[in-house]
Amino acid sequence: MAYRKETWVVAALLLPLLTGTAAAKPAKCFATDDGHFACDFQMTDAAGSFTIEGPDATYILLIDEPGKAFGFVNLGNRNIPLAGSFLRERGDPACWANAETGTRISAW
């Protein structure tokens, strides 16, 4: 499991260097720490990984398997791994929740 997490950390660090699979689109977003905010949403791979860029932070979710992702936040100059894993919410599939930390990230 440690190897897997290290792989995701490396992927998150390299993500800004790679071109996305689609152009960023304006969206409405929510993050537990930032509340609701206007953002740019960009899919980054065919598995459904994405970034949402807001005025104060960029959130990155990398899909590990269907319905499960690892998260990162960038507050300026580096990607910081978020603890635990995020699960896609069944009631609102635009949202991902981390039961371990109580964190929720959504993009509509």
Backbone torsions as a table, in degrees:
resi	resn	phi	psi	omega
1	MET	NA	-36.6	-179.8
2	ALA	-62.3	-40.2	178.6
3	TYR	-60.2	-42.0	-178.7
4	ARG	-62.3	-44.2	-179.9
5	LYS	-64.9	-40.3	177.4
6	GLU	-61.6	-38.6	177.9
7	THR	-60.9	-43.2	179.4
8	TRP	-66.9	-36.8	178.5
9	VAL	-62.8	-45.7	177.9
10	VAL	-61.5	-43.7	179.0
11	ALA	-60.4	-42.4	179.9
12	ALA	-65.9	-35.5	178.5
13	LEU	-69.7	-32.2	-179.9
14	LEU	-85.8	-17.9	-175.3
15	LEU	-51.8	-45.1	-179.6
16	PRO	-63.1	-20.8	-179.7
17	LEU	-82.2	-17.3	-176.7
18	LEU	-94.8	150.7	175.0
19	THR	-82.4	144.6	-179.8
20	GLY	-76.3	166.3	179.3
21	THR	-84.4	-12.1	178.5
22	ALA	-150.9	155.5	178.2
23	ALA	-69.9	150.9	177.3
24	ALA	-65.3	143.8	179.7
25	LYS	-124.7	142.2	176.3
26	PRO	-62.4	140.2	-179.5
27	ALA	-149.4	172.0	171.2
28	LYS	-105.6	130.5	-174.7
29	CYS	-127.4	165.3	175.9
30	PHE	-144.2	137.7	170.6
31	ALA	-139.5	140.7	-176.6
32	THR	-51.2	-42.6	-177.7
33	ASP	-75.6	-25.5	-173.4
34	ASP	-111.8	-10.5	-175.7
35	GLY	72.3	-154.6	179.3
36	HIS	-83.8	141.3	179.9
37	PHE	-159.3	156.2	173.2
38	ALA	-75.4	141.4	-177.3
39	CYS	-147.6	171.0	169.5
40	ASP	-108.6	126.1	-178.7
41	PHE	-104.7	133.0	178.1
42	GLN	-140.6	122.2	171.8
43	MET	-70.7	141.0	-177.3
44	THR	-116.9	-9.9	175.3
45	ASP	-161.0	171.7	-177.1
46	ALA	-69.7	-19.5	-179.9
47	ALA	-75.7	-15.2	-179.9
48	GLY	108.8	3.5	175.8
49	SER	-59.5	150.1	-177.0
50	PHE	-154.7	164.8	170.5
51	THR	-123.8	146.5	169.3
52	ILE	-125.7	125.1	-178.1
53	GLU	-108.8	118.7	178.5
54	GLY	-112.0	-175.3	-177.7
55	PRO	-67.7	-28.4	-175.4
56	ASP	-112.6	-19.7	-175.0
57	ALA	-156.1	156.4	171.2
58	THR	-115.0	128.7	178.5
59	TYR	-106.4	138.2	-179.0
60	ILE	-125.5	125.7	173.1
61	LEU	-118.3	124.1	178.6
62	LEU	-108.8	118.4	-177.7
63	ILE	-70.0	126.0	177.5
64	ASP	-92.3	-41.8	176.5
65	GLU	-157.5	164.5	-178.1
66	PRO	-52.2	125.4	178.2
67	GLY	83.3	0.5	-178.5
68	LYS	-134.8	134.5	-178.1
69	ALA	-143.1	160.9	170.7
70	PHE	-107.6	143.5	-175.6
71	GLY	-116.6	154.8	176.6
72	PHE	-140.5	154.2	173.6
73	VAL	-129.4	140.9	176.2
74	ASN	-118.6	117.5	-178.4
75	LEU	-103.5	12.5	179.0
76	GLY	159.6	-64.6	-173.4
77	ASN	-130.2	4.6	177.0
78	ARG	-158.5	154.4	177.1
79	ASN	-87.2	127.3	-178.8
80	ILE	-108.8	122.7	-179.9
81	PRO	-66.5	137.3	174.8
82	LEU	-90.9	139.5	-176.8
83	ALA	-62.7	147.7	174.1
84	GLY	70.7	-167.8	179.2
85	SER	-119.6	158.7	179.4
86	PHE	-106.4	137.8	176.9
87	LEU	-113.9	138.8	178.4
88	ARG	-68.6	133.2	-178.9
89	GLU	-77.8	133.8	179.8
90	ARG	-72.4	-37.0	-178.7
91	GLY	-71.6	-28.4	178.4
92	ASP	-144.0	91.1	-174.4
93	PRO	-65.0	-6.7	174.7
94	ALA	-80.4	-4.7	-175.4
95	CYS	-116.9	146.3	177.4
96	TRP	-125.4	133.0	-175.8
97	ALA	-123.9	146.6	177.4
98	ASN	-116.5	103.2	-177.3
99	ALA	-65.5	-28.7	-178.6
100	GLU	-65.8	-37.8	-176.2
101	THR	-112.5	-9.6	-176.9
102	GLY	75.4	17.3	-178.3
103	THR	-89.3	141.4	178.0
104	ARG	-132.7	136.3	177.3
105	ILE	-129.9	129.3	-177.9
106	SER	-137.0	150.8	173.8
107	ALA	-144.2	124.3	179.9
108	TRP	-116.6	NA	NA
